[in-house]
Structures are given as structure tokens and as C-alpha cells.
């Protein structure tokens, strides 16, 4: 540790992203989309006037927010955009969750949330999942300083429907409820239509998963004008230009191609269910998923050893070395060929003598 670091920095345990390998592997570890973005994205990248890069982008990202507002059927003033949903989440934690009461979240959810809590000195209350590994909505209490969880949840894949979220919001009215919908397009039900009824609801999303733009870094939030103004205050105290001109143009092109979007998500969903069946035939326990990944365990195989064996054979998945998840692997959904290779490799590993 450097003597030049602030004392708070020494106490941080940063988020560890999934490995981005340099060697050529079948990459099923970071929930990226296996299919390319909409064709219009390539046209934007090819034809974008480089002279536009001389100038700062629109600090309000008006054109992109208008496109998102049209997509979700809300007003432009109910939409916020940022440099990836991680940045949007970070700004939301600063804007809404630095409260006297603890922020409530599931004990197993997106592992960046506890990192934000440490960074911003937010008290956190971690609540156990239900017996079926779903987020236990009944465990959240009106006394919370806020509520946050992913829906569908990461890394478990379970999602609650809109009616269940509405029931939660009927109970919790005095603090912000943040629903992280990074994976909602793979079988979940969005809570965005509820923002008109519940002024304390903030829904975040990303272009990284279902729209195949993880390399671009674009995220958004939808909520009441009151919440969006809070995000804007924090954003403009940190970085007035989080979304660059090229990224905005690419995102708008992606939103314009509904047919490509629907086709890609359906391919992922179909492959996910085929993979789930194949894994169960190999003896794996597979949690039901409404995301583009599966969380699995094998009662007779060590997950860490399977992870190493897969990587040695050119297949990269995610192993979380935590007490709650060390027996599990999280497997992103790739192309049909990639998933067939995964199943063939796991078949060999599971048949090998211990």
C-alpha cells in the first residue's frame, strides 16, 4: 500500500470483474451477448463524421434520452443516461442511499453493490435469499434507508414479475427502491411501467447485454423526475459529459432495430433452455434463469476443479470463490456451437476418475 493513498482507499476491496483473456478461449464468463449488435451500429461507426469529435457532446444527451423515452413510453425528463450501468448505479448510491438507516439488499446479488457501500460509507443490511434462491421481497422493510437488487437477480437468474414488485412498492414508500434490470430482456418482466405510480422507484438498465454493446459502456435509469434530478445533481458534480457523441449515436441506432433485438434475445433464451436440459442430464443442479446465464452445481464434482479443467480445455466460465457460491459455476450463454463445446467438455470432466 502506498503512503500517498487516502486512509479510506486502504480499506477498500474493489470489485473484481470477470477475466478478459488474451488467449483465444470460448468465453462464457462475463455475460456478454454472443451475437453482434444491430447492423445499423456498424453503419454509424463507419460513417460517423470524425470532425464532430472536436466538440464536447451534449451534456444532457438529449437525443439518446428521447430515443429511450420513446422505447419505454415515458417522458424525456424521466430518463437518465451514463457511462455504463455501473456508473449510473454508482451515482444512484451517492444520490439516494447515504441515509441514517441501512440500505437493504439480498445477501447474494450483484457483487458491486457492497463495493459501492464501502466506497460511499453506506451502511448495508444483507438479507438471505428465500429457500428457492429467489430474492425474498417480504424481507425488505419500510424502515430501510433504501432497497436495491437485480431483477432478474445476479448471479442466480431468478426474476420477480411486475405484480410482485408493485406489492413491494406498496409497502416501501419512504425510501428509494432501485431495481437493476441488466438482464430483464432475457425473460424477465420490466418494472418500468410502475414508475408512474411509484415516485420512489428507480429502474436501471444497460446496453451491454441484450443489445451487444458491452464494449461501448452505456447505461440508463428510468424514474420520476424527482429521482432523475437527483442523479443529474450528482452527475454534474462529477462529470458533465459522461456519454460521448459516438456512443450516443450507436445506442440510438441499436434502439431503432427492434427486429434484430428481438431475434437475438430469442436465440439466447432458446439456447439457454437447451443448455439447461443438457446440464441436468449430466447431473448438474441448475437454477431456473430469466437471464443470459445459468448458475449450476454438481453434487459429485468440485466446482473449482471443473473451472480449472474447463479453462485448460479452452472454455472460460465464472467461479465465485465465496462461501455461498464456491460450489457453483456461473455459465454465460454463448452460441449453440459454444454451448455444445461446453457440454462435451463437461461430459469428459464429469466422467474422468477423481
N, C-alpha and C positions, 0 to 999 in steps of 0.2 A: 504493500500500500504506500502511496506517495504521501509525503509530508504536506504536499500542496493541496490535497483534497480537503473539501469541507468535511466536518465531522459526520454530517448526515450521509454523505456519499460512502463513507467507510462501512456504514451499517446496511447498505443496500445489497440485496440479492437480485440481480437483474433477471428479467425474463430470458429464457433460453429458446430461441427459435429452432425449428426443425432444420436438420442438416441440409445444406445446399452443396452436394458433392461436386468435385471437379471431374471425377471419372464418370464414365457412361454407365448409368445404372437404370433399372426400372424404378422410377421414383414415385413411391406411394406413401410418402411420409409427411407432406405438408398441405394436403387437401387442395391442391391446385386442380384446375379443370384440365382433363386430358385433351380437350378439343380446342382449336384456335378460336379467337374472338370473331365477331361478325365480319363479313367481307368489307363492309364499309369502314371498318377500323383501318384496314390496310390502305384503303384509298386516302383516308385522312393523313396517314403517316407519309404516304408517297407525295401528296400534293400540298401539304401544309406550307404556307409561304414563310420561308425562314426569316424574312425581313420583320415579321411580326414579333420575333423573339427579342428585338431591340427594346421593346417596351414592356413595362410591368403588366401582368394580367389584371383583369377586372377584379378588384378586391372583394366584390360581392358575388362573383361567379354567377352573375345573373342568368346567362343563357343556360348553363347547366342546371341551375335550380329551377328554371322554368320547365326544362325537359323532365326533371324528376317530379315536379309538381303535377305535370300532365300525366305522367306514368301512374302516380298514386292517387290522383283525384283530390289534391289538396291545394291550398294557396301557396304562392311562392314564399311568402313570409313564414310558412310552416316548415321550410326545408333549410337545412344547413349542410355544407359540404366541407370536406377536409382531406388531408393528405393520407389516405387510408383510414379505415375504420378504427385502427388503433389510435390514431391521433384524435379522431372525434371522441372516442371513449375517454382518452386522457383529459381532454378539455371538459367533458361532462363530469368526470370525477372532481375536477377542480371547481367547476361551477356549482355543483349541486350536493356533493357528498361530504364536504368538510363541515360537518354538523356536530352538535353536542352528543347526539345519540349515535350508536354504531350503525354502520352500513351492513345490511344483511345480504348474504349471498349463499349459494349452495357450497358445501364443502368440496365437492367435485364439480368444477366448471372451468371456464377459460382461465388458464393459469396466469394471464396478465393482470387480472383484477387484483389479486393480493399484492402484486408489484406496484400498481398504482397506489394502493392504500399505504404502503411503506413510503413511497416517494412523496406523497402529499400529506402524510401524517394523519390518515383517516383510520379511525377505529373500525375494525372488521369483526363481524359475527358470522362464523361459518356454520351453516345448518346442514345436518345429514340429509342425504337423499332418501327417498322412500324405498321400501323393500324391493321394488322392481327397478330401481336405479333411475327413476324419474325425479325431476325436481319437485320437492314437496311444497306445493304452493300454500298449503294450510299452515306451514311452519312460519311463514313470514307474518310479522306482527305490525299493527298500526303504530307502535311506538318506535319503529325503526327510523334511523336517520336517512334512510333510502333503501331501495331494493335493486339489485342488479342480477341478471342471469341471462345466459344464452338460450334461445328458443328457436330451433332445436338446440339442445344443450351440447356443449363440447367438453369432454370427448365421448360422451355416452350416446348421443344421437337421438334421444327421445325428445319429442316436441309436444307441448300442450296446445289444444285448439283455442280459437278466439274466445269461445264462451268461458273457458276456464280462466283465461287472462282477464276477461271482464269481471268475473267473480272476484278475482284478487283485487282489482282496482276499485270495486265497490267497498272493500274493507279498508284499503290503504289509500287515504285521500290527502294526507297532510305532508307527504314527502314524495320525492320523485321515484317512480318505478321505471327503470331502464331495461328494455327488452332488446337484447343483442340478436339481430336476425341475420347473422352472417350466412347461415345455412338454410334459410327458410324456403328457398326456391326448389329444394330437392325433396319436397313432400310435406313441408310444414304449412301452417296457416298464419298469415301475417296479422299482426295486431295493429297495423297502420290505420284501418278504418275506425279504430277506437279512439284515435286522438281527438276527434270532435267532441266526444262525450267526456273524456277524462283529461283535464288540463295538466295533470301531473305525469302523464305518460310520455316517455321519450323512446322512440324506436330507432335503432341504428342498423345500418346495412353496409354492404361493401360491393364493389365491382370485381373483387379478387376471385370469387368462387364461381358463381353461376355465369358470370359474364367474361370469364377467362382473361382478366386484366390484372392479375396479381403483380405483374412487373411494372404496372403503371402507378399504383398506390392511389386509390380513390375510395373514399367512404362518405357516408351521409348520415343525417339524422332527420327524423320527421317528428314534429310535436307541436304543441301550442306555440303561438307567437311569443308568449311569456318565456318559455323554455329556450326557444331559438335566440331570443335577445340575450339570455344569459350566456349561451355559448358564444355568441358574437362578441360580448364584452371580454370574455377570456381570450378568444382568438385574437382580437385586435390589441390585446395587451401582450401578445406573444409573437404573432406573425400575421401581418395583414394580408399576405398573399400566399396562402397555403396551397392553392390549386393553380398550376401553371396553365398557360393558354393551350398548349398541345394536349395535355391531359383532358382538359375540358372538352375540346373538340372530339377527341377519341371517345369519351364517355357518351357524348350526345349521339354519335354515330352508332354506338352499341345499343343505346336505348331505342333507336329508330328501327331496329331489325328484330321485331317480335318473333318472326318465324324462326330465325336462326336460334334465338334464345330458347324458345320452346323445344326445338328439336334437340339441342344439346342437353338440356336438363332431363328430357325424357330418356335419352340414351344413357345418361349417368344412372338414373333411377332403375332402369331395366337391368343394367349391368350389376348394380348393387344387389338387387334381389337374386340374380343368378349366382353371384359370388357368395351371398349368404347361404344359399342352399348347398353349394359345393363345400363350403367350410363346415357346415353342420354334418355333411356326410363323412367328413374327415374326423368327426368327434369334437369339433370346436363348439363352445357355447358362444353364441353370437347375440348381442343385444339388438333388439329392433331399432332401426335407424330411419330417420327422416332427413338425414344429412348426406353428404357425399363421402362418407367414411363408415367403417364398421369397427366397433370395439369388441374384441374377441379374447377368449382364453381357452386353453386346452387343459382338461383336468389331469392329463398324464404327461404334459410337456412343460418344460421350464421356458417361460416367455423370453427371458434374456438370452437363453441359448438359441431359441428359434430366431430371435432378432439377428444374432451374430451369424447363424447358419444361412439365413436368407441373404444377408449382406455379402457374405463370402461367395454366394452364387449369383450376385448381381441384382438382388431385389432389396430395396430400401423401404422399410416401414418405420413406424414410430413406437418406441418403448419408453414409457414414463417410469423412471426408477423412483417411485414414491410408494409409501406404504399401501395406499389404497389401490394403486394401479400396477404394481410391479408384476402381477400375474397376467397382465393383459397386453395385447398389442393393438394399436390403432392403425387401421389399414385404409388409406385413401383409395377411392375408386378411380381406376385408370381405364384405358381402352379394353375391349374384350380380349385382345391378344395379351396385353399386360396382365390381366387378371388370370387368364389361363396359365401363363407362365408362373404366376404366384402359386396357384393351386397345384401345379405339377411339382414345384419346388417344395412346397409344404408336404405334399404326399411323400416325397422322398425323405424329408427330415423326420416326419412322424413315424415312418416305417423303419428308420435306422435304429440299430441297437443302442441302448443308453450307455 
